[in-house]
Amino acid sequence: MPQAKMEGSSVSEILRAHSKDWGLFERAKDYALDYMGRVSDRPVYPAKEAIEALRVFKEKLPDNPSDPYELLEKLHRFGSPATVAQTGGRYFGFVNGGVIPGALAARWLTDSWDQNPALYVMSPVVSVLEEVCEEWLVELLGLPGGTAAGFVGGSSTATLCGLVAGRNFLLQQEGWDVSSKGLFGAPEIRVVVGGGAHSTVYKALSILGLGKDRLHRVPTDEQGRIKPEEMPEFDHATLLILQAGNVNSGSFDPYSEICHKAKKAGAWTHVDGAFGLWAGASDKLKYLTRGMELADSWSVDAHKTLNAPYDNGIVLCRNREALINALHMSGSYIIYSESRDGMLYTPDMSRRARAVELWASLAALGRSGVSELVEDLHGKAAYFADKLRQAGFEILNDVCFNQVLVSCGDQGLTKRTLGYIQETGECWCGGAEWNQRPIIRISVCSYRTTFQDIDRSVDAFVRARDRAGMES
């Protein structure tokens, strides 16, 4: 595989020659199209043999430059069969959306641009598209005018950004500047979260020095919604975290009553809406997010419900200055402009121009298309639940969005059934615990999923349960 250097040729000369070899990029396109054409028909989870074949990559770093044609061939030959078919229609594990074709094509072009969107002077086009996306998102989700958006890798980072903005803002109101004084000796902040908060919230709080042992956890109801009547009294040193789309049930917290109370007290409210925030863009489902516009910050993933390519997380913040003050940096070489400088709104300086793909996703769908996509995912989740219920499975949640929680009744049977579903590769679902019970967790989040895909998956559920039942 290693390609010997041509005598007298430097690595830079070799790379410059490769950059003009259009056949190399045609080959990459052919492999990509081959993969895309087969992904819907292949097993959702790779076969054992395909995974074992990955040992071909476990080799020492070559001493000399390698032939890029051979690299591509190796990736397609051994890498493609060992991928999980998340872009097909029968992947229901976690909340991993499909990829909108127009956005994927835009990503291919954007990768050739290889832009750094940190500053306007580094990439005017990305700066403009980030500004456009910010305006579109605020309008689409019904958020307050002037809300700022930062484009990050995922909602985990977006949550971190929203919470650091909130922490610093609350401390600033107490006369404490975190950027200059740090946290030692700072006034205490009380953090209020629901009992069903996502693990990424706890991770972000830990990074920020607001550890889990000091949190006020509010009980939730049978659907995972926070109970307003169990809320503590808020004050101007309260950081409140609500949820749009429980990670298991898909449920939404009751925002209106809670947010009005928090706002009156001067608290900061963050809404973790990794996949559920998009309900606000749906004509039929936006009732689920009523009142969330009263919050101060929000986090969401475009690569989930919206089906934009990975990685496309977004932090949104009502108080633009609070977000900038929490994340900005300075240096004599940094050239800020009168236009949007993207690094002001993210922890990163150098990063991918991910907003181009977000822009392409939103533009490809339009307002009505986003609404229809969100509603279609909900409709198919409800259909999935109905079919499973008819087949004798127990559905444990109200299917208000795109999540379905399934049980076979008996805990052991449920676990064995899930194992056989995953083993077949006919479809793929994950497992979790819900109210101290093991469950099968279905996330319907790809535009590629058809009713036929669901029927086929239900058949796989039934066969897996029958097989598991024979072992009891």
C-alpha positions as CSV (number, residue, x, y, z in Angstrom):
1,M,0.0,0.0,0.0
2,P,2.7,2.6,0.8
3,Q,3.6,4.6,-2.3
4,A,7.3,5.3,-2.7
5,K,8.1,9.0,-3.2
6,M,9.2,9.9,-6.7
7,E,12.8,10.8,-6.8
8,G,13.2,14.5,-6.4
9,S,9.5,15.0,-5.5
10,S,8.6,16.5,-2.2
11,V,5.4,15.6,-0.3
12,S,3.9,19.0,-1.2
13,E,4.6,18.3,-4.9
14,I,2.9,14.9,-4.6
15,L,-0.1,16.4,-2.9
16,R,-0.4,19.2,-5.4
17,A,-0.5,16.6,-8.2
18,H,-3.2,14.7,-6.3
19,S,-5.3,17.9,-6.0
20,K,-5.5,18.1,-9.8
21,D,-6.4,14.5,-10.3
22,W,-10.1,14.7,-11.0
23,G,-10.3,10.9,-11.3
24,L,-9.6,10.6,-7.6
25,F,-12.7,12.6,-6.8
26,E,-14.7,10.8,-9.4
27,R,-13.8,7.6,-7.7
28,A,-14.9,8.9,-4.3
29,K,-18.2,10.0,-5.9
30,D,-18.7,6.5,-7.4
31,Y,-18.1,4.8,-4.0
32,A,-20.4,7.2,-2.3
33,L,-23.2,6.6,-4.8
34,D,-22.7,2.9,-4.6
35,Y,-23.1,3.1,-0.8
36,M,-26.2,5.3,-1.0
37,G,-27.8,3.0,-3.6
38,R,-27.4,-0.1,-1.4
39,V,-28.0,1.2,2.1
40,S,-31.7,0.6,2.2
41,D,-31.4,-3.0,1.3
42,R,-28.6,-4.1,3.5
43,P,-28.8,-5.3,7.1
44,V,-29.1,-2.3,9.4
45,Y,-26.3,-3.5,11.7
46,P,-23.1,-4.8,10.1
47,A,-22.5,-8.5,10.0
48,K,-20.0,-10.1,12.4
49,E,-17.7,-10.8,9.4
50,A,-17.7,-7.2,8.3
51,I,-16.8,-6.0,11.8
52,E,-14.0,-8.6,12.1
53,A,-12.6,-7.4,8.7
54,L,-11.9,-4.0,10.3
55,R,-8.7,-5.4,11.6
56,V,-7.2,-4.5,8.2
57,F,-7.0,-0.9,9.5
58,K,-5.0,-1.9,12.6
59,E,-1.6,-1.5,11.1
60,K,1.4,0.7,11.7
61,L,1.6,4.2,10.3
62,P,3.2,3.9,6.8
63,D,6.7,5.3,6.5
64,N,5.9,6.9,3.2
65,P,3.0,8.6,1.4
66,S,0.2,6.2,0.3
67,D,-1.7,6.0,-2.9
68,P,-5.0,7.9,-2.4
69,Y,-6.8,5.5,-4.8
70,E,-5.8,2.6,-2.6
71,L,-6.9,4.5,0.5
72,L,-10.4,5.1,-1.0
73,E,-10.7,1.5,-2.2
74,K,-9.8,0.2,1.3
75,L,-12.3,2.5,3.0
76,H,-15.1,1.4,0.7
77,R,-14.2,-2.2,0.6
78,F,-13.8,-2.7,4.4
79,G,-15.3,0.5,5.9
80,S,-18.7,0.7,4.1
81,P,-19.9,-2.8,5.0
82,A,-19.0,-2.1,8.7
83,T,-21.2,1.0,9.0
84,V,-24.5,1.1,10.7
85,A,-27.2,1.9,8.1
86,Q,-28.5,5.0,9.9
87,T,-29.4,6.7,6.6
88,G,-31.7,3.8,5.6
89,G,-35.4,3.5,6.7
90,R,-35.1,0.9,9.5
91,Y,-32.8,2.4,12.0
92,F,-34.7,3.4,15.2
93,G,-31.8,3.4,17.7
94,F,-31.0,6.7,19.4
95,V,-32.3,9.8,17.7
96,N,-30.1,9.8,14.6
97,G,-31.9,11.4,11.6
98,G,-31.4,10.7,7.9
99,V,-29.6,13.1,5.5
100,I,-31.6,15.4,3.3
101,P,-30.1,14.9,-0.3
102,G,-29.7,18.6,-1.0
103,A,-27.9,19.2,2.3
104,L,-25.6,16.2,1.6
105,A,-24.7,17.6,-1.8
106,A,-24.1,21.0,-0.2
107,R,-21.8,19.3,2.3
108,W,-19.7,17.8,-0.6
109,L,-19.3,21.2,-2.1
110,T,-18.6,22.8,1.3
111,D,-15.9,20.3,2.1
112,S,-14.1,21.4,-1.1
113,W,-14.3,25.0,0.1
114,D,-12.8,24.0,3.5
115,Q,-13.8,27.3,5.1
116,N,-13.1,28.4,8.7
117,P,-16.1,30.4,9.8
118,A,-14.5,31.9,12.9
119,L,-14.4,35.4,11.4
120,Y,-16.1,37.3,8.6
121,V,-12.7,38.0,7.0
122,M,-12.0,34.3,7.0
123,S,-15.2,33.4,5.1
124,P,-17.7,36.1,4.1
125,V,-20.0,33.5,2.6
126,V,-20.3,31.4,5.7
127,S,-20.8,34.5,7.9
128,V,-23.7,35.5,5.7
129,L,-25.2,32.0,5.7
130,E,-24.9,31.8,9.5
131,E,-26.7,35.1,9.8
132,V,-29.5,33.9,7.5
133,C,-29.8,30.6,9.4
134,E,-30.1,32.5,12.7
135,E,-32.9,34.6,11.4
136,W,-34.7,31.6,9.8
137,L,-34.5,29.5,13.0
138,V,-35.8,32.3,15.3
139,E,-38.8,32.8,13.0
140,L,-39.4,29.1,12.4
141,L,-39.3,28.1,16.1
142,G,-41.2,31.2,17.3
143,L,-38.4,32.6,19.5
144,P,-38.0,36.2,20.5
145,G,-36.7,38.6,17.9
146,G,-32.9,39.2,18.2
147,T,-32.2,35.8,19.6
148,A,-28.6,34.8,18.8
149,A,-27.5,31.4,17.4
150,G,-24.2,29.6,17.7
151,F,-23.4,26.7,15.4
152,V,-21.7,23.9,17.3
153,G,-21.1,20.2,16.9
154,G,-24.2,18.9,18.7
155,S,-26.7,19.7,21.4
156,S,-24.3,18.5,24.1
157,T,-22.1,21.5,23.3
158,A,-25.1,23.7,22.7
159,T,-26.4,22.9,26.2
160,L,-23.0,23.7,27.7
161,C,-23.0,27.1,25.9
162,G,-26.5,27.9,27.0
163,L,-25.8,27.0,30.6
164,V,-22.4,28.9,30.8
165,A,-24.2,32.0,29.4
166,G,-26.9,31.6,32.1
167,R,-24.4,30.9,34.9
168,N,-22.3,33.9,34.1
169,F,-25.3,36.2,33.6
170,L,-26.7,35.3,37.0
171,L,-23.4,35.8,38.7
172,Q,-23.0,39.1,36.9
173,Q,-26.3,40.3,38.4
174,E,-24.8,39.5,41.8
175,G,-21.8,41.7,40.9
176,W,-19.5,38.8,40.2
177,D,-17.5,38.7,36.9
178,V,-16.6,35.1,36.2
179,S,-14.2,35.9,33.4
180,S,-12.0,38.0,35.8
181,K,-12.6,36.5,39.2
182,G,-13.2,32.8,38.4
183,L,-15.5,30.7,40.5
184,F,-13.6,30.6,43.9
185,G,-15.7,32.6,46.3
186,A,-18.5,33.3,43.9
187,P,-22.1,33.6,45.1
188,E,-24.0,30.4,45.1
189,I,-26.3,29.5,42.2
190,R,-29.1,27.1,42.7
191,V,-29.7,24.7,39.7
192,V,-33.2,23.2,39.3
193,V,-33.6,20.2,36.9
194,G,-36.3,17.7,36.2
195,G,-35.9,14.1,37.4
196,G,-35.8,13.0,33.7
197,A,-33.1,15.4,32.6
198,H,-30.7,14.1,29.9
199,S,-27.3,12.9,30.9
200,T,-25.7,15.6,28.7
201,V,-27.2,18.2,31.1
202,Y,-25.4,16.7,34.0
203,K,-22.2,16.5,32.0
204,A,-22.5,20.2,31.1
205,L,-23.2,21.1,34.8
206,S,-20.2,19.1,35.9
207,I,-17.9,20.9,33.4
208,L,-19.2,24.2,34.7
209,G,-18.5,23.4,38.3
210,L,-22.2,22.9,39.2
211,G,-22.0,19.3,40.3
212,K,-24.9,16.9,40.5
213,D,-24.9,16.5,44.3
214,R,-25.9,20.1,44.7
215,L,-28.9,20.1,42.3
216,H,-32.5,20.4,43.1
217,R,-34.3,17.6,41.2
218,V,-38.0,18.0,40.6
219,P,-40.1,14.9,40.4
220,T,-41.7,14.0,37.0
221,D,-45.0,12.4,36.1
222,E,-45.6,9.0,34.5
223,Q,-44.7,10.5,31.1
224,G,-41.4,12.1,32.3
225,R,-42.8,15.6,32.4
226,I,-41.6,17.9,35.2
227,K,-44.4,18.6,37.8
228,P,-45.0,22.3,38.2
229,E,-46.6,21.9,41.6
230,E,-43.3,20.4,42.9
231,M,-41.2,23.3,41.8
232,P,-39.3,25.2,44.4
233,E,-39.5,29.0,44.8
234,F,-37.3,30.7,42.2
235,D,-35.0,33.7,42.7
236,H,-32.5,35.8,40.7
237,A,-29.8,33.2,41.4
238,T,-31.7,30.2,40.0
239,L,-30.6,28.3,36.8
240,L,-33.7,26.3,35.7
241,I,-33.4,23.6,33.1
242,L,-36.5,22.3,31.2
243,Q,-36.8,19.7,28.5
244,A,-38.4,19.6,25.0
245,G,-38.6,15.9,24.2
246,N,-37.8,13.5,27.0
247,V,-35.0,11.2,25.7
248,N,-37.2,8.1,26.3
249,S,-40.9,9.1,26.1
250,G,-40.5,12.2,24.0
251,S,-42.7,14.2,26.4
252,F,-42.5,17.9,26.8
253,D,-42.4,19.9,30.1
254,P,-45.3,22.4,30.7
255,Y,-43.4,25.6,30.0
256,S,-45.9,28.4,30.3
257,E,-46.7,28.2,34.0
258,I,-43.1,27.4,34.9
259,C,-41.4,30.0,32.7
260,H,-43.7,32.8,33.7
261,K,-42.8,32.1,37.3
262,A,-39.1,31.9,36.6
263,K,-39.1,35.1,34.5
264,K,-40.9,37.0,37.3
265,A,-38.2,35.9,39.8
266,G,-35.3,36.9,37.5
267,A,-34.2,33.2,37.0
268,W,-32.4,32.0,33.9
269,T,-34.3,29.2,32.0
270,H,-32.7,26.9,29.6
271,V,-34.6,24.4,27.4
272,D,-32.9,21.2,26.3
273,G,-34.6,20.5,23.0
274,A,-32.1,18.3,21.2
275,F,-34.8,16.7,19.0
276,G,-38.1,18.1,20.5
277,L,-37.5,21.8,19.9
278,W,-38.4,21.2,16.2
279,A,-42.0,20.6,17.3
280,G,-42.2,24.4,17.5
281,A,-41.8,24.5,13.7
282,S,-44.9,22.3,13.1
283,D,-48.4,23.7,12.6
284,K,-50.0,20.7,14.3
285,L,-47.4,20.0,17.1
286,K,-46.2,23.4,18.2
287,Y,-48.8,23.3,21.0
288,L,-46.2,21.0,22.7
289,T,-43.7,23.9,22.9
290,R,-46.2,26.6,23.9
291,G,-44.4,28.9,26.4
292,M,-40.9,27.8,25.6
293,E,-40.3,31.2,24.0
294,L,-40.3,32.6,27.5
295,A,-37.0,30.9,28.2
296,D,-33.6,32.5,28.0
297,S,-31.6,29.9,26.1
298,W,-32.3,26.7,24.0
299,S,-30.3,23.9,22.6
300,V,-31.2,21.8,19.6
301,D,-29.7,19.4,17.0
302,A,-30.4,19.9,13.3
303,H,-28.9,16.4,12.6
304,K,-31.8,14.8,14.5
305,T,-35.4,15.7,13.6
306,L,-34.5,18.1,10.8
307,N,-32.3,15.4,9.1
308,A,-29.4,17.7,8.4
309,P,-26.0,16.0,8.1
310,Y,-23.9,15.5,11.2
311,D,-22.6,17.6,13.0
312,N,-25.2,20.4,13.4
313,G,-25.9,21.5,16.9
314,I,-27.3,24.9,17.7
315,V,-27.4,27.1,20.8
316,L,-29.9,29.9,20.9
317,C,-29.8,32.7,23.4
318,R,-32.3,35.5,24.0
319,N,-29.6,37.7,25.4
320,R,-27.0,38.1,22.7
321,E,-24.5,39.9,24.9
322,A,-24.7,37.2,27.5
323,L,-23.7,34.5,25.0
324,I,-20.9,36.6,23.5
325,N,-19.6,37.6,26.9
326,A,-19.4,33.9,28.0
327,L,-17.7,32.7,24.8
328,H,-15.7,35.5,23.2
329,M,-11.9,35.7,23.1
330,S,-9.4,38.3,22.2
331,G,-6.0,38.7,20.6
332,S,-4.1,41.3,18.6
333,Y,-4.2,39.2,15.5
334,I,-8.0,38.7,15.6
335,I,-9.9,40.9,13.1
336,Y,-13.4,41.5,14.2
337,S,-15.8,43.1,11.7
338,E,-19.1,44.9,11.5
339,S,-20.6,41.7,10.1
340,R,-21.2,38.4,11.9
341,D,-18.0,36.8,13.4
342,G,-19.0,33.3,14.2
343,M,-16.5,32.6,16.9
344,L,-18.3,35.0,19.2
345,Y,-21.1,32.5,19.6
346,T,-19.2,29.2,20.0
347,P,-16.4,27.8,22.2
348,D,-14.4,27.1,19.0
349,M,-12.4,29.3,16.8
350,S,-11.5,26.9,14.0
351,R,-14.4,24.6,13.0
352,R,-16.4,23.3,10.1
353,A,-18.6,25.5,8.1
354,R,-21.6,23.5,9.3
355,A,-24.1,26.3,8.8
356,V,-23.9,25.8,5.0
357,E,-25.5,22.4,5.4
358,L,-28.1,23.8,7.8
359,W,-28.9,26.5,5.4
360,A,-29.3,23.9,2.6
361,S,-31.5,21.7,4.8
362,L,-33.8,24.6,5.7
363,A,-33.9,26.0,2.2
364,A,-34.6,22.6,0.6
365,L,-37.6,22.0,2.9
366,G,-38.9,25.5,3.3
367,R,-41.3,26.4,6.2
368,S,-44.0,24.0,5.1
369,G,-41.5,21.2,4.4
370,V,-40.1,21.4,7.9
371,S,-43.5,21.3,9.4
372,E,-44.5,18.3,7.2
373,L,-41.3,16.4,8.0
374,V,-41.8,16.8,11.8
375,E,-45.5,15.8,11.5
376,D,-44.6,12.8,9.3
377,L,-42.1,11.5,11.9
378,H,-44.8,11.8,14.6
379,G,-47.4,10.1,12.4
380,K,-45.1,7.1,11.7
381,A,-44.2,6.8,15.3
382,A,-47.9,6.6,16.2
383,Y,-48.4,4.0,13.4
384,F,-45.5,2.0,14.7
385,A,-47.0,2.0,18.2
386,D,-50.4,1.0,16.9
387,K,-49.0,-1.9,14.9
388,L,-47.0,-3.2,17.8
389,R,-50.0,-2.9,20.1
390,Q,-52.1,-4.9,17.7
391,A,-49.3,-7.6,17.7
392,G,-49.6,-7.9,21.5
393,F,-46.8,-5.6,22.7
394,E,-47.3,-3.1,25.5
395,I,-46.8,0.6,24.7
396,L,-45.7,2.4,27.8
397,N,-45.9,6.1,26.7
398,D,-48.2,8.5,25.1
399,V,-46.7,8.9,21.6
400,C,-46.8,12.7,21.5
401,F,-43.8,13.0,19.2
402,N,-41.4,10.5,17.7
403,Q,-40.6,8.1,20.6
404,V,-42.2,4.8,21.3
405,L,-41.5,2.7,24.5
406,V,-42.2,-1.0,24.1
407,S,-42.5,-3.9,26.5
408,C,-43.2,-7.6,26.2
409,G,-44.8,-7.6,29.7
410,D,-42.2,-9.9,31.2
411,Q,-38.8,-8.1,31.9
412,G,-36.7,-11.1,30.8
413,L,-38.7,-11.6,27.7
414,T,-38.3,-7.9,26.8
415,K,-34.5,-8.0,27.2
416,R,-34.2,-11.2,25.1
417,T,-36.5,-9.9,22.4
418,L,-34.4,-6.8,22.1
419,G,-31.3,-8.8,21.8
420,Y,-32.7,-10.9,18.9
421,I,-34.0,-7.8,17.1
422,Q,-30.5,-6.3,17.2
423,E,-28.9,-9.6,16.2
424,T,-31.0,-10.0,13.0
425,G,-30.1,-6.6,11.5
426,E,-33.6,-6.4,10.0
427,C,-34.1,-3.2,12.0
428,W,-32.2,-1.8,15.0
429,C,-33.6,-0.4,18.2
430,G,-31.9,0.5,21.5
431,G,-32.9,-0.4,25.1
432,A,-33.4,1.6,28.2
433,E,-35.1,1.6,31.6
434,W,-38.4,3.3,32.1
435,N,-40.0,3.4,35.6
436,Q,-37.6,0.7,36.7
437,R,-38.6,-1.5,33.8
438,P,-36.4,-2.6,30.9
439,I,-37.9,-1.4,27.6
440,I,-37.3,-1.4,23.9
441,R,-36.8,2.2,22.8
442,I,-37.9,3.3,19.3
443,S,-36.9,6.6,17.7
444,V,-38.6,7.4,14.4
445,C,-36.4,10.2,13.1
446,S,-35.5,9.6,9.4
447,Y,-37.4,10.8,6.3
448,R,-36.3,7.6,4.7
449,T,-38.6,5.5,6.9
450,T,-41.7,4.3,5.1
451,F,-44.8,2.5,6.4
452,Q,-43.5,-0.6,4.7
453,D,-40.3,-0.3,6.7
454,I,-42.4,-0.1,9.8
455,D,-44.5,-3.2,8.9
456,R,-41.3,-5.1,8.1
457,S,-39.8,-4.0,11.5
458,V,-43.0,-5.1,13.4
459,D,-42.7,-8.5,11.8
460,A,-39.1,-8.6,13.1
461,F,-40.3,-7.7,16.6
462,V,-42.8,-10.6,16.5
463,R,-40.3,-13.1,15.3
464,A,-37.8,-12.0,17.9
465,R,-40.4,-12.3,20.7
466,D,-41.5,-15.7,19.5
467,R,-37.9,-16.9,19.5
468,A,-37.2,-15.3,22.9
469,G,-40.4,-16.9,24.3
470,M,-39.2,-20.4,23.4
471,E,-36.4,-19.9,25.9
472,S,-38.5,-19.1,28.9
